[in-house]
Amino acid sequence: MKKSNEDIKLFSTDPSLKTNVSLDKIKTTNVNILLNRVRAQEKNDSKKKILFSFLMITVISVISIITISN
């Protein structure tokens, strides 16, 4: 695959190429945003696990009470 002439070399030593780099073409992602997203997802997963466990215990308890009372 050939590189086109429009590719920008960010680590080039030629100063004339560095002037062509615009900030719009460089995209960065904030690490804190990503970490907060992971923490929120883990928190939601733990809430779902707790809810599922509570529902399973409730269902098993109701079934056992019904069978014992008969």
Backbone as JSON Lines, residues from 0, in Angstrom:
{"i":0,"aa":"M","n":[0.85,-1.18,0.0],"ca":[0.0,0.0,0.0],"c":[0.89,1.24,0.0]}
{"i":1,"aa":"K","n":[0.7,2.09,-0.95],"ca":[1.52,3.3,-1.05],"c":[0.92,4.42,-0.21]}
{"i":2,"aa":"K","n":[1.81,5.22,0.35],"ca":[1.34,6.38,1.09],"c":[1.08,7.51,0.11]}
{"i":3,"aa":"S","n":[0.01,8.21,0.34],"ca":[-0.3,9.34,-0.52],"c":[0.51,10.56,-0.09]}
{"i":4,"aa":"N","n":[0.56,11.53,-0.93],"ca":[1.3,12.74,-0.63],"c":[0.62,13.58,0.44]}
{"i":5,"aa":"E","n":[-0.64,13.28,0.71],"ca":[-1.4,14.08,1.68],"c":[-1.18,13.61,3.13]}
{"i":6,"aa":"D","n":[-0.52,12.46,3.32],"ca":[-0.26,11.98,4.67],"c":[0.63,12.95,5.42]}
{"i":7,"aa":"I","n":[0.34,13.14,6.69],"ca":[1.1,14.07,7.51],"c":[2.04,13.27,8.39]}
{"i":8,"aa":"K","n":[3.29,13.63,8.4],"ca":[4.27,12.96,9.24],"c":[4.44,13.79,10.51]}
{"i":9,"aa":"L","n":[4.0,13.24,11.61],"ca":[4.02,13.99,12.86],"c":[5.41,14.06,13.49]}
{"i":10,"aa":"F","n":[6.22,13.04,13.26],"ca":[7.52,12.97,13.92],"c":[8.66,13.26,12.95]}
{"i":11,"aa":"S","n":[8.38,13.96,11.92],"ca":[9.4,14.29,10.94],"c":[10.28,15.43,11.48]}
{"i":12,"aa":"T","n":[11.54,15.44,11.03],"ca":[12.45,16.49,11.47],"c":[12.4,17.71,10.57]}
{"i":13,"aa":"D","n":[11.7,17.62,9.48],"ca":[11.6,18.74,8.55],"c":[10.62,19.77,9.11]}
{"i":14,"aa":"P","n":[11.06,21.01,9.39],"ca":[10.16,22.0,10.0],"c":[9.04,22.46,9.06]}
{"i":15,"aa":"S","n":[9.23,22.34,7.77],"ca":[8.17,22.79,6.85],"c":[6.97,21.86,6.92]}
{"i":16,"aa":"L","n":[7.18,20.58,7.23],"ca":[6.07,19.64,7.34],"c":[5.28,19.85,8.63]}
{"i":17,"aa":"K","n":[5.94,20.31,9.67],"ca":[5.26,20.51,10.96],"c":[4.28,21.67,10.92]}
{"i":18,"aa":"T","n":[4.49,22.6,10.06],"ca":[3.59,23.74,9.99],"c":[2.25,23.36,9.36]}
{"i":19,"aa":"N","n":[2.2,22.26,8.63],"ca":[0.97,21.83,7.97],"c":[0.03,21.06,8.9]}
{"i":20,"aa":"V","n":[0.5,20.67,10.05],"ca":[-0.31,19.88,10.97],"c":[-1.32,20.8,11.64]}
{"i":21,"aa":"S","n":[-2.57,20.45,11.51],"ca":[-3.61,21.24,12.16],"c":[-4.16,20.45,13.35]}
{"i":22,"aa":"L","n":[-4.67,21.14,14.33],"ca":[-5.2,20.49,15.52],"c":[-6.49,19.75,15.25]}
{"i":23,"aa":"D","n":[-7.18,20.09,14.17],"ca":[-8.43,19.41,13.85],"c":[-8.2,17.97,13.42]}
{"i":24,"aa":"K","n":[-7.04,17.68,12.86],"ca":[-6.78,16.34,12.36],"c":[-6.27,15.42,13.45]}
{"i":25,"aa":"I","n":[-5.78,15.94,14.54],"ca":[-5.29,15.12,15.64],"c":[-6.43,14.94,16.64]}
{"i":26,"aa":"K","n":[-6.8,13.67,16.85],"ca":[-7.88,13.38,17.78],"c":[-7.3,12.69,19.01]}
{"i":27,"aa":"T","n":[-7.69,13.18,20.16],"ca":[-7.26,12.57,21.41],"c":[-8.48,12.23,22.24]}
{"i":28,"aa":"T","n":[-8.31,11.28,23.14],"ca":[-9.39,10.88,24.04],"c":[-8.9,11.05,25.46]}
{"i":29,"aa":"N","n":[-9.71,11.64,26.28],"ca":[-9.36,11.85,27.68],"c":[-9.44,10.51,28.41]}
{"i":30,"aa":"V","n":[-8.37,10.13,29.09],"ca":[-8.31,8.85,29.79],"c":[-9.29,8.83,30.95]}
{"i":31,"aa":"N","n":[-9.5,9.97,31.6],"ca":[-10.43,10.02,32.73],"c":[-11.85,9.7,32.3]}
{"i":32,"aa":"I","n":[-12.23,10.14,31.11],"ca":[-13.56,9.83,30.6],"c":[-13.72,8.34,30.4]}
{"i":33,"aa":"L","n":[-12.69,7.7,29.86],"ca":[-12.75,6.26,29.65],"c":[-12.79,5.5,30.97]}
{"i":34,"aa":"L","n":[-12.01,5.93,31.95],"ca":[-12.02,5.26,33.25],"c":[-13.36,5.43,33.95]}
{"i":35,"aa":"N","n":[-13.95,6.61,33.85],"ca":[-15.27,6.82,34.46],"c":[-16.32,5.95,33.8]}
{"i":36,"aa":"R","n":[-16.2,5.76,32.49],"ca":[-17.16,4.92,31.77],"c":[-17.03,3.47,32.23]}
{"i":37,"aa":"V","n":[-15.81,3.0,32.45],"ca":[-15.58,1.63,32.92],"c":[-16.12,1.47,34.33]}
{"i":38,"aa":"R","n":[-15.87,2.45,35.19],"ca":[-16.38,2.38,36.56],"c":[-17.91,2.35,36.59]}
{"i":39,"aa":"A","n":[-18.53,3.16,35.77],"ca":[-20.0,3.19,35.72],"c":[-20.54,1.86,35.22]}
{"i":40,"aa":"Q","n":[-19.86,1.27,34.25],"ca":[-20.31,-0.01,33.72],"c":[-20.16,-1.11,34.77]}
{"i":41,"aa":"E","n":[-19.06,-1.1,35.51],"ca":[-18.87,-2.09,36.57],"c":[-19.9,-1.92,37.67]}
{"i":42,"aa":"K","n":[-20.24,-0.68,37.98],"ca":[-21.25,-0.41,39.01],"c":[-22.61,-0.94,38.57]}
{"i":43,"aa":"N","n":[-22.96,-0.71,37.31],"ca":[-24.24,-1.21,36.78],"c":[-24.26,-2.74,36.77]}
{"i":44,"aa":"D","n":[-23.14,-3.35,36.42],"ca":[-23.08,-4.81,36.4],"c":[-23.26,-5.38,37.8]}
{"i":45,"aa":"S","n":[-22.65,-4.75,38.79],"ca":[-22.8,-5.25,40.16],"c":[-24.24,-5.08,40.65]}
{"i":46,"aa":"K","n":[-24.88,-3.99,40.28],"ca":[-26.28,-3.81,40.66],"c":[-27.16,-4.88,40.02]}
{"i":47,"aa":"K","n":[-26.89,-5.21,38.77],"ca":[-27.66,-6.25,38.09],"c":[-27.45,-7.6,38.75]}
{"i":48,"aa":"K","n":[-26.21,-7.9,39.16],"ca":[-25.94,-9.17,39.82],"c":[-26.65,-9.26,41.16]}
{"i":49,"aa":"I","n":[-26.66,-8.18,41.91],"ca":[-27.34,-8.17,43.21],"c":[-28.84,-8.34,43.01]}
{"i":50,"aa":"L","n":[-29.42,-7.65,42.06],"ca":[-30.85,-7.77,41.78],"c":[-31.21,-9.18,41.34]}
{"i":51,"aa":"F","n":[-30.39,-9.76,40.47],"ca":[-30.64,-11.12,40.01],"c":[-30.56,-12.11,41.17]}
{"i":52,"aa":"S","n":[-29.58,-11.96,42.02],"ca":[-29.45,-12.84,43.18],"c":[-30.64,-12.72,44.12]}
{"i":53,"aa":"F","n":[-31.06,-11.5,44.36],"ca":[-32.23,-11.28,45.22],"c":[-33.48,-11.92,44.63]}
{"i":54,"aa":"L","n":[-33.67,-11.76,43.32],"ca":[-34.84,-12.37,42.68],"c":[-34.78,-13.89,42.73]}
{"i":55,"aa":"M","n":[-33.61,-14.47,42.54],"ca":[-33.48,-15.93,42.59],"c":[-33.76,-16.45,44.0]}
{"i":56,"aa":"I","n":[-33.26,-15.77,45.0],"ca":[-33.52,-16.18,46.38],"c":[-35.0,-16.07,46.69]}
{"i":57,"aa":"T","n":[-35.64,-15.01,46.22],"ca":[-37.08,-14.83,46.44],"c":[-37.89,-15.93,45.78]}
{"i":58,"aa":"V","n":[-37.55,-16.24,44.55],"ca":[-38.29,-17.28,43.82],"c":[-38.1,-18.63,44.49]}
{"i":59,"aa":"I","n":[-36.88,-18.96,44.87],"ca":[-36.62,-20.24,45.53],"c":[-37.34,-20.31,46.88]}
{"i":60,"aa":"S","n":[-37.36,-19.21,47.6],"ca":[-38.06,-19.18,48.9],"c":[-39.55,-19.37,48.72]}
{"i":61,"aa":"V","n":[-40.14,-18.7,47.74],"ca":[-41.59,-18.83,47.51],"c":[-41.93,-20.26,47.09]}
{"i":62,"aa":"I","n":[-41.12,-20.84,46.24],"ca":[-41.39,-22.22,45.79],"c":[-41.24,-23.19,46.96]}
{"i":63,"aa":"S","n":[-40.24,-23.0,47.78],"ca":[-40.05,-23.9,48.92],"c":[-41.17,-23.74,49.95]}
{"i":64,"aa":"I","n":[-41.65,-22.53,50.17],"ca":[-42.75,-22.32,51.11],"c":[-44.03,-22.98,50.6]}
{"i":65,"aa":"I","n":[-44.26,-22.85,49.3],"ca":[-45.47,-23.46,48.71],"c":[-45.41,-24.99,48.81]}
{"i":66,"aa":"T","n":[-44.26,-25.56,48.53],"ca":[-44.16,-27.02,48.59],"c":[-44.19,-27.53,50.02]}
{"i":67,"aa":"I","n":[-43.64,-26.82,50.97],"ca":[-43.67,-27.25,52.37],"c":[-45.06,-27.13,52.96]}
{"i":68,"aa":"S","n":[-45.79,-26.09,52.58],"ca":[-47.13,-25.88,53.15],"c":[-48.14,-26.9,52.63]}
{"i":69,"aa":"N","n":[-47.89,-27.52,51.49],"ca":[-48.8,-28.52,50.96],"c":[-48.49,-29.81,51.6]}
